[in-house]
């Protein structure tokens, strides 16, 4: 029986949520309802939580 071909797996992009500047860890804003670990998605005009659908509108 021939071996199965492996598909290329897309790695998680959790590492894009964090930045290290000096001794500080910079991360996106977390959801006030869900607590730490759930980040708000940055959109053009709002911050959005995909888990509980919490929305913060960004004023210009």
N, C-alpha and C positions, 0 to 999 in steps of 0.2 A: 504494500500500500504506500503510495507517495506521501511525502510530508505536506502538511497544509501550509499555504502561504500566509505569512503574517501581514496584517494591515498596519500601516503607520498610525500609531496612536498619538493623538494630540495631547500634549502635556498640559497640566493645569496651569493657569496663569495667576495663581495666588501671589507669586513673587512680584508681580507688577503693582500690587497694592501697597508695598512697603518701599521706603527709601531710607538709606542710612546717611546722615550728614553729621560727621564728627562722632560724638558719642550719643547722638539723639536718633531715635527711630521715628520717622515720619510716616503716617499712614492716613488713609481716607477717613472721613467721618463715619462713625458707627451709628446704627439705628437706635434711637432712644427707647423704642418699644421692645425690640428683640434683645437688646443688650450687646455686650462686646462679642466680637466674632462675626457679626453680620454687618457688612459694609454697605453704605449707600452708594448707588451707582451715580456717576456724574454724567448728566445730560446737559444739553445746551442751556436750558432755562430752569432746570430743577435737579434735585437730589431725590433718588427713588430707592425704596427697599423692595426687592422682589419677593421677599418672604411674607411680609404683613401688609404690603402696598402702602406704606407710609410715604408721603410726599412733602418735600420742602421746596417752595418756589424761590428761585434766586432773583432778587431785584437788581436791576441794572444801575 
